[in-house]
Each structure stands twice: as structure tokens, then as C-alpha cells.
């Protein structure tokens, strides 16, 4: 079981604009069946976690509604609407406790940390991220939500080009 932080980033290191928009990303050319694309990545997943901003963005922009079938933990301090039949758990718990629940729910599959920001930073602080996958889009934003607001040492384990994206997969190096 591996815990992945899988995301897209602007070349200057932002995953969303200051107002949480991903419109810049949705304009980019990518082969959904190409190297390191989301479709292939998603096949190995057994559980996911995201913050409230990411959840709300997904709910506003996903035309089919919530289309994830795996259990999801949404970290939030407020009540959020949950679609009927969705396996979504709202939580304020420490990431260590939730990660343990996610491992149990995922079985022999992997965990995906969706979005980024402070939530992924807390997983990094707890030493709970094994891999970081970043799809770099050919755009700069100038400001916004940083791809990962923590210092991590990473080792490149795979790289690919997917149309306009430069894709990197990194192993998180643990402090000795």
C-alpha cells in the first residue's frame, strides 16, 4: 500500500489560483489514456482524502455529480452536503488517525491525497506520504495555492511527457 499525492501544478508551483479556481488546468491538452494520466493512476486506488475546498470545487464542476466509488475522507470544520449513496466521511480528526482508517478501507490498494495545500502538508508533517506525482502544465499563475507548502526531499523515479504536460513521479525520502 502506497500513499500518493497526485496533482497538477503550474510551472511556477501552484495547484489553484488564489480564489481556488482550476480553470487554467482544464484548458490544457492532455491525453487521458497517456503516460501518468489520471485514468491509469485511478485503477490502483482504494481510498482518498481531500480538503473542503477541493471537495466543494469537485461538487460544483463535476457534471455527473460525485463519480468516485472509493471511500473518501473530507477534512472540514463545517457541514457539507453529501450526495446520496456516496461513501464520504466528513472529519476533523488528526491525519494520523484518519490515515489508519484509510489503510483499513483501502485493503491492498493505494491511497490518494487529492488537491493539496495545508491538508497535504499535514500528511507530509506526519511522514505519511510515500510518493508525489506532479503533472506540470505549461502555464504560470503568479500566485495561488502552492503545490506543497512543506520542504520535502524527493527522488525522481519516473518521468514522462503527456502532450503539453511534463509528468514526474517522486519517492519521498525519509529523514534518517
C-alpha positions in Angstrom: 0.0 0.0 0.0 1.3 3.4 -1.0 0.0 6.9 -0.1 0.2 9.1 -3.2 -0.1 12.8 -3.5 -1.2 13.1 -7.2 -1.8 16.5 -8.6 -1.3 19.0 -11.4 0.8 22.2 -11.0 1.5 25.3 -12.9 5.2 25.7 -13.8 5.6 28.2 -11.0 4.3 25.8 -8.4 0.6 26.5 -7.9 -2.3 24.0 -7.9 -5.0 26.6 -7.9 -5.5 30.3 -8.2 -5.9 32.5 -5.1 -9.7 32.1 -5.5 -9.4 28.2 -5.7 -10.0 28.1 -9.5 -8.7 25.3 -11.7 -9.9 26.8 -15.0 -6.3 27.2 -16.0 -5.8 23.4 -15.8 -9.0 22.5 -17.7 -7.8 24.4 -20.7 -4.6 22.3 -21.1 -4.1 19.5 -23.6 -3.5 16.1 -22.1 -4.1 12.5 -23.3 -6.4 10.9 -20.7 -5.0 7.5 -21.7 -1.4 8.7 -22.0 1.5 8.3 -19.7 1.0 9.1 -16.0 -2.6 10.2 -16.7 -5.3 10.1 -14.1 -7.3 7.1 -15.6 -4.4 4.7 -15.2 -3.5 6.1 -11.8 -7.0 5.8 -10.5 -7.2 2.0 -11.2 -4.9 1.2 -8.2 -6.8 3.3 -5.6 -8.7 2.0 -2.6 -9.3 5.3 -0.6 -8.9 9.0 -0.9 -8.7 12.2 1.2 -9.3 15.8 0.4 -9.9 19.2 2.0 -13.2 21.1 1.9 -12.1 23.5 -0.8 -11.3 20.6 -3.2 -14.5 18.8 -2.3 -16.6 21.9 -3.0 -14.8 22.5 -6.3 -15.4 18.9 -7.4 -19.1 19.2 -6.4 -19.5 22.4 -8.4 -17.7 21.3 -11.5 -18.3 17.6 -11.9 -21.2 17.4 -14.4 -22.2 13.9 -13.3 -22.0 14.7 -9.6 -19.8 12.7 -7.3 -18.4 9.9 -9.6 -15.9 8.3 -7.1 -16.8 4.9 -5.9 -14.0 4.5 -3.3 -14.3 5.7 0.3 -13.4 9.4 0.7 -12.5 11.4 3.8 -13.1 15.1 3.5 -11.3 17.2 6.1 -13.6 20.1 7.1 -14.7 22.2 10.1 -18.2 22.7 8.7 -21.1 20.7 7.5 -21.1 19.8 3.8 -23.8 18.3 1.6 -23.1 14.7 0.7 -24.6 13.1 -2.4 -26.9 10.1 -1.8 -25.0 6.8 -2.0 -21.6 8.4 -1.8 -19.1 6.9 0.7 -17.9 10.2 2.1 -16.8 10.7 5.7 -16.5 14.3 7.0 -13.8 14.6 9.6 -11.8 17.0 11.7 -9.6 14.2 13.2 -5.8 14.2 13.1 -4.4 12.9 9.8 -2.6 10.0 11.5 -5.8 8.5 12.8 -7.6 9.1 9.5 -4.7 7.6 7.6 -5.1 4.4 9.7 -8.8 4.2 8.8 -8.0 4.8 5.1 -5.4 2.0 5.1 -8.0 -0.4 6.6 -10.6 0.7 4.0 -8.2 0.5 1.0 -7.3 -3.1 1.6 -4.5 -4.0 -0.8 -4.9 -0.8 -2.9 -3.3 2.6 -2.6 -4.4 5.9 -1.0 -4.7 9.2 -2.9 -4.4 12.6 -1.4 -6.4 14.9 -3.6 -5.9 18.6 -4.0 -3.1 19.9 -1.9 -2.4 22.8 0.4 -2.3 22.6 4.1 -4.0 19.2 4.3 -1.3 17.5 2.3 1.2 19.5 4.3 -0.2 17.8 7.5 0.2 14.4 5.9 3.8 15.3 5.0 4.5 16.5 8.5 3.3 13.2 9.8 5.5 11.2 7.4 2.5 9.7 5.7 3.3 10.5 2.0 5.2 7.9 0.1 5.1 9.3 -3.4 4.4 12.6 -5.1 3.1 12.7 -8.7 3.0 16.1 -10.3 1.8 16.9 -13.8 3.3 20.2 -14.7 1.1 22.3 -17.1 2.6 24.9 -19.5 1.2 27.9 -17.6 2.3 30.2 -14.8 -0.2 31.7 -12.3 2.0 34.1 -10.4 0.2 33.3 -7.1 -2.3 30.9 -5.6 -2.2 27.7 -3.6 1.3 26.2 -3.5 1.7 22.6 -4.8 3.1 21.6 -1.4 3.7 24.1 1.4 6.4 21.9 3.1 10.0 21.1 2.5 10.5 17.5 1.3 13.4 15.7 -0.2 12.3 13.7 -3.2 13.9 11.2 -5.6 12.7 11.1 -9.2 11.6 7.6 -10.0 9.8 8.2 -13.3 9.2 11.0 -15.8 7.1 11.3 -19.0 5.6 13.7 -21.4 1.9 13.6 -21.9 1.1 16.1 -24.7 1.7 19.5 -23.1 2.4 18.1 -19.6 5.7 17.2 -18.1 4.9 14.5 -15.6 7.1 13.5 -12.7 6.8 10.7 -10.1 8.9 11.1 -7.0 9.6 8.9 -3.9 9.6 10.8 -0.6 12.9 10.4 1.1 12.6 9.8 4.8 14.9 11.5 7.3 17.4 9.1 8.7 
